[in-house]
Amino acid sequence: MTSRFAIGPRETASLDTAGLREHFLIENIFTPGAIELTYTHYDRMIVGGAQPLDAPLALPNPDSLKAQYFLERRELGALNVGGAGQIVVDGTTYELGHQDCLYIGKGSRQVEFRSVDAAHQAKFYLLSAPAHKEYPTTRRTQAEATPVAMGALETANQRTIYKYIFNEGIASCQLVMGLTQLKPGSVWNTMPSHVHDRRMEAYLYFNLPAGQRVLHMLGEPSETRPLWVSNEQAILSPPWSIHTGCGTSAYAFIWGMAGENLEYTDMDPVALADLR
């Protein structure tokens, strides 16, 4: 598990492209036959991915957590963006199809990730936040998720938002997690933009066709910075930063948050005229 320290808007404004990528872009989320984890000091979120092959992958317990097991003081959300998979939590098996989600509560000791077919591997995107209360491990399929239609084709931001872990969905201590799919012909996400000072956010961009890219915008509304992002790469977005992207084609992304408020609509909108 690698670590990323939190930095503020003043330092961010002075960074060149290499510095922005070093602090905010996670290039390797999925590695066949391995689990990749990145610890960020923004709300102490852990962002990662598990891509099992023939053999199952056990959730590790990095020494830096100083815990008896990974979820001793944490909760975990796993959303499958690959082939059919299974997650085994303390002996109970949960089936996860494409774009199904599993919340794993604090106190779960043994977690194992499996692909049903190694030729069509599951890819579990992982988000973990500190937790002070136990909530039950719960599966939610995409069909059961709460869909919200937003945007319009005329403004190139027509999209469907699927909410999994949030106030009215799967209960959690502080983790919020969902998925947004852009319609063909739309390229803008989270537009108009917003910030939410009460919680950080992480983005995983996926379903991006070969050779296409997303131009992710971060920074304060008055001091934005761009990053070009490839398929299945993730962005760490500080609470003070906007998180808006424009793709060279339609795509999907998983958003996840940790902080002091589980309310999905808790955000501070930014007018287009105020972006710089």
Secondary structure, 3 states (H helix, E strand, C coil): CEEECCCCHHHHHCCCHHHHHHHHEECCCCCCCEEEEEEECCCCCEEEEEECCCCCEECCCCHHHCCCCCCCCEEEEEEECCCCEEEEECCEEEEECCCCEEEECCCCCCEEEEECCCCCCCCEEEEEEECCCCCCCEEECHHHCEEEEECCHHHCCCEEEEEEECCCCECCCCCEEEEEEECCCCCEECCCCEECCCEEEEEEEECCCCCCCEEEEEEECCEEEEEEECCCEEEEECCCCCCEEEECCCCEEEEEEEECCCCCCCCEECCHHHCC
